[in-house]
Amino acid sequence: MSTLFRCSFIENDLFQSGLLNRVDIYYTYYANEFAIVLALAKKRGHILQFSTRAHGRDVIEDREPKTKKLPFQQFKYEFVECIYCISRATATYIQNKYPHFSNKVKLSYLGTDDRSIGPLTAISEQFVVVSVGRVRNVKRFYLIAEMLQFVELPVKWIHIGDMAENDPTYSRFLDSVKKLEKKSNIHVDLKGFMDNKDLLDYYQSNFVDLIINTSEIEGLPVSIQEASSFGIPCLATDVGGTSDIVNENTGQLIPQNFDIIEGANVLCDLLEKRSRDIEFRKGVRAFWLKNFQAKINYPKFFRTLQTQGTFEA
């Protein structure tokens, strides 16, 4: 079934069910096929307006693995009222590719809940480094293991997330982790899947020196937003919207295709000079408080949807 036919069928079904009208404001959390559905509804006069969020994969066409294209993008943008982008990178992408719709693009950060700052003082000489996410190709967690081969500091690396065993990088990840068994200064703890509440409880009760993200592509990682709320610094690749939250105030960026040894040196520098600096950790949380607090960002966003006014995060 073609995308247009499927979207047309869904729109007609929604209209016949009475779920579309000319009074309410409609909104999609992703600028995906449901945004096309609402564009059809707007074109057909079934609704007055709609808005959408744009994350990354839903609008950045190069991320489509086979075709490198996404269907009906111009049609979607023609009829949408506002496109609320979760990062500057996403906003810039749309504005550059579709400049005639630039006035519809707004920056609107997501956010995470405030559970107060985490512990500010380490209780062990061993540095604790955390990574979060499913082990799969675009996350490239194997690069963390490869960096740790060149680290002589005492480090405990905790990875939280399950594994996609059919992923092409699965073996490389396990092989890289196994090599670390020869390094007496490195301890690896693969915790597997963890409920989000348990992860946040862990941050709240345990000192974590650093969170690491070595992704090839990103939107604007919620895992970093969550860690930052507890004052945990971050080392991350400069991809997608990561630079919106990882900067000189919160940690350090490294290039997407960084050199392993150089990455290891940056990691050690962060651990030794900033991860246990209490004022720096307070600054990490302060940056989060200013930009990524859910209780501020979401009510502000909902008020904007109601008025369809200009909104900037």
Buried (B, 14 or more C-beta within 10 A) or exposed (E): EEEBEEBBEBBBEBBEEEEBEEEEBBBBEBBBBBBBBBBBBBEEEBBBBBBBBBBBBBBBBEBEEEEEEBBBBEBBBBBBBBBBBBBBBBBBBBBEBBEEBEEBBBBBBBBBEBEEBBBBEBEEEBBBBBBBBEBBBBBBBBBBBBBBBBBEBBBBBBBBBBBBEEBEBBEBBBEBBEBBEEBEBBBBEBBEEBEEEEBBEBBBEBBBBBBBBBBBBBBBBBBBBBBBBBBBBBBBBBBBBBBBBBEEBBBBBBEBEBEEEEBBBBBBEBBEEBBBEEEBBEBBBBBBBEBBBBEBBBEBBEEBBEEEEEBEB
